[in-house]
Amino acid sequence: MASVSADDVRDAINVSSAVISDSKITKMIKRAEVTLELETDEEIDYSSCTDAEKEFITVLAAIYAVCYLTGGSAVGLSFSVGGQNVSVLSKVPPLEVLQAELERILNGIKGVYFGTV
């Protein structure tokens, strides 16, 4: 089983622990875990999950982090980037790319849980 760490999330958006703390990232990981549970109607544990679940939680928490760092907003699967600390975004993949990856992963996970009968 896989486990999502704060470093996984920071690696996804190329920022250091000096930019965003472990405690803040852990809150975002837990929010992402709950969002995945709501999307799949399954119990998920970010500290012991499948590789696909880990990837979804990591990417969603990374999007939450980008929104947080720029003063944007993130609710569930809706996001907007703000105008603060835009220099942080210089190494971050475009939000559209992260969102597309998130949707691709979620479709794969839902296919696993809700596959054809």
Buried (B, 14 or more C-beta within 10 A) or exposed (E): EBEBBBEBBBEBBBBEEEBBEBEBBBBBBBBBBBBBBEBBEBEBEBEEBEEBBBBBBBBBBBBBBBBBBBEBEBEEBEBEBBEEEEEBBEEBBEBEEBBEBBEEBBEEBBEEEEEEE
